[in-house]
Amino acid sequence: MTSEKYEKLRALLRSYGSCLVAYSGGVDSVFLAYVAHDVLGDRSLAAIADSPSLPRRELDEALALADQFQFPVRVVHTREFENPSYLANPNNRCYFCKHELFTELAPLATTGSFAVLAYGENGSDVGDFRPGSKAAAEFQVRAPLKEAGLTKPEIRELSAQLGLPTADKPQMACLSSRIPYGEAVTPEKLQMIEQAENLLRDLRFYDVRVRHHELVAPSRPSIPGSTPSPQGPHSIHLARIEVGAAELPKFLENGTSLKVAEVLKRIGYAHVTLDLQGYRRGSVNEVIKSPTEQFSVK
């Protein structure tokens, strides 16, 4: 069955004639970019969007993979951080991100004479809350992995057969996804998140998310004779760490939790917590009651 879907994917790509692939360095987009280049040769191009929401390590690894497997890639700089609707972080934030991405890629596809613009949505994404798919539909972006019926496990299986090192890469999402809906997205927060997650990955944790929560702390009364404290309430940062459920014991052993807390406090987190449910995909979506409802997280 998997081999039949793979041949269907190759036939789809062949039918395009030429293709520009939205590339991120994740499991799906690496597989799609690799197969597109294998089928279409120089009539395919991968394009990766660079912005503060993309970790530097992910960008470096994505470019290194393209070089290793010899498929061409172009870096484009997107400007979603100039969009107040994106920065406000509503529960359809991904729509504004993908809309900006495709706004940049559509002219690139036209000037490069690429007949089709494609991205890595797959069969496992069906039924998920994915506002970015609305933007894809508006720009008529194709999802050949989904059209071929390929699921995430099948893409991992095929990636392993092709020798792609992303076959067992953990699922990734942009850094902005770590901030609860309704709390503003800022480059400063994303830098904190990136540093915190780099630490955990350096400690060999596989499934990692550092959820960044902004708390409002009351003003502290001034002590007579001391320097006056800032008036009014102020914001402080809380890190809610998610690691894979099987990795929770490792986090609590050998002083690891204390080391992590110490480093994260130096990064700027006033409080460091561990989510006892462990990592689960899209945990920020757990507060969403319906895909169309907008509300702030408290």
N, C-alpha and C positions, 0 to 999 in steps of 0.2 A: 504493500500500500504506500509506504513512504517513498519508494523508488518511483512509483507511478506519479505521485504528486511532484516529485523532483523533476521528472520529465515534463510534466505539465507546466511547471515554472519556467523551464528552459524554453519551451515552445511559446509561452506568453512573451517572454523577453525577446525572443527571435522575431515575433510578430510586430514588436514595437519598431524595429528597424534601428532605433537609437534611443538612448535613455540617459537621463540625469537622475542620479540616486541621492536622496537626502541621507547623509551619512553621519553617524555619531560615534562609531567605534564600539557600539554594543553588539550583542549576539546577533540580532536580526539584521542590522544594517551592514555589518561586516560580511555576513553570509550573502546578502542581496548584492552588495557591491562586487564581491568576488565572482559570483555566478554571472552577473550582468556583464562583467568584463570578459569572462570566459566565453560567453555566448556572442557578445557584440564587439569585442576588441576595442579599438579606438573610437568606436561609435558609442561608448559609454563613458560617463564621468561621475565620480563621487564628489559631493560638496558638503563640507562640514561647517556648521555655524559656530562662530566663536563669540562668546559674550561672558559676562561675569558669572552666569549660571553654569558654565562648563568648567569642571575642575581642570587645572593645568595638567595633571597627570593623565587625565582621560584624553585631552587633546594630543599630548605627546605620544601616548600609546596608539591612538587612532592613526596618526600620521606614520608612525613606525610600522604599523601593520600594513598600511597601503604600500609603503616602500618595500617591505618584505615580500608581499605577494604581487607586487608590480601592477597594481591598478592605480590609475591616475586619480588624484584628489585635489580639490580646490578649497581653500579656506575663505569663507565669506564672513563679514562682520555684521551681525544683526543688531538692531537698535531697539529691542523691546524695552530696555531700561529708560527710554525716552517717552514711553507710553504710560500715562498716569493710570490707565485701566489695568495694565499689567502690574504696576507697582502696588496698587491697592489690594492685590491678591484675592480677588473673588474666587468662588469655587470653579469658575470656568477660565481661570488664569491661563491654562494651556492653550485655549483658543487664541489668545492674543499672541502667545509665543509662536505657535505654528503659523498664524496669519502673517506675522513678520517674517518668519523663515521663508514661506512660499512667496511672499512679496519680493524677497531678494532672489529666490531661485528661478522664478518664472521668467524674468528678463534674461537670466543666464542661460536658461534652456533655449530661449528664442534666438539669442545671438550666437549660441553654439550649435544651432540647428539640431537640437535634440527633440525628437518627436514627442517623447513622453517624460513627464516628471513623476518619479515614484518614491515611495517611502516604505519603512519597514513594519507597518502594522501586519499582524499575522492572525491566524485562525484562532489562537487562544485569547485574542483581545475582544472577540465578539461578545457583546453583553456587558463589557466593562464600561465605566463612566469615563469617556475619552472625549473631552471637548475639542481636542485637536483634530479629531476626525471631521468635525464640521468645517474647519478651515480647509482641510484637504479636499473636501467635496466642493467647496466654493472655487477652488483653483483647479478642479478636475485632476487631482493628483491620484495616481493609481497605487494600489496596494497589492502587488503581484503575489506576495507570500500568502496573503489572505485569500486572494482569488484562486490560488492553487490549492487552498485548503490545508496549508502547512501550519501545524501547531508549534508552540515553543519547544516541547520535547523533541519533535521531529526535526526542527531546525538545529537543535543541539546535536542530535544523532548524525545528521548529514554534515554538520560542521566538523565533527570528529573524523568522519570518513574522508573529508577533504583536507584534513590536517590543519584546520584553523584553530589557533590557540584559544579563541573565544568560546569554544564548545562548552566549556565548564565555567565561563565567566559569570559572576553573580549578576543579578538584574540591577540595572542602574537607572537612575532618573535624574533630571537636572537638580541642582542644588536648591532651587526655589521650592521644590516639592517638600522640603524639610520644614517649611514655615507654615503654621496653621492658617487656613483661610481666614481672611479678615485682618491679619497682622501684616503690616507693610513689608514688602520685599526691598532690601537694600544691599548694595555691594558689600558693605561692612559686615552684615550678618552672614552673607554667603562666604566671606573669607574666614569667619570664625568656624562655620560649619565644615568648610573644606579642610582646615587645619585639624579639627577634631577627628574627622573621619580618616584623614591620612594617618593619624596616630594609631587608631584602631586597626587599620589595615596593616600598618607596620608591625603590629602585635599579632598578626596572622589571624584576625577575625575575618570570616568569609562574608556573611550577610551583615551589613553594617548600615545603620541610619542614625544620624544625630539630629533629632527633631529639636528645632530652636523655638522656644517659647519666650515671649516678651511679657514680663510681669510689671505691674504698677506697684511700686513700693511707696508707702506713706512717708511724708517728710519726718525727719527726726528732730525732736526738740533740741534747741541749742543748750549746751552746758555753759553756765556762767564762766567767763574768762577764756573760753575756747573760741576758735575761729568759727564764725556763723556758718551753719550748713545751708545748702541751697533751699530756697523756699518752695513749698508745694511738693506734690508727689513726683516721683521720677521713675524711669524705666530701668529694670534690671533683667538680665538674661538667664534663662534656665535651659540646660541641655537635658533632653530625655533620650537616653541611649537605647537603641534597639540592636541586639545581635541575635543571630539564629538561636532558636530554642535549645538546640543541642549544645550551643556554645555558652549558655548561661553559667554552667559550673566553672568553665575556664575563666570567665570574667571575674568570678568571686574567689578564685584561688591565687595563692602565691603573691598576694598584695597587689594584683593587677588593678582592682577597682580603685585602690588608694592612689596608685600611680596615675591612672587615667584622670581621676578627680583633680589631682594636683596640677597636671598639665592643662586641663580644660579651664581651671580657675585662672591660670596665667594667661590663657587666651582671652579671657574676659567673662566667663560664665560665673555668676554669683552662686548658682546652685547646679549640682550635677546629679542626675537621677538615672536609675536603670528601670526600663519598662519590663516588668515581670512576665508579660505575655510574649516577649521576644519579638523579633522582626516578623512583620507580615506586610505583604505588598499593599501599598496605598492606605496605610493606617489613618492618614489624615482624612480620607474619605469616609471614615466611620461616623463622622458627625453629620454627614449629608443625609437629609431626609428624602430629598427628591432631586433629580438632576437639574431642575429648573429653579430650585430655591436658593436664594442668596441670603447669607447671614454672616455675622461675625462670630468668631470663636471667643469665648470668655473663659 
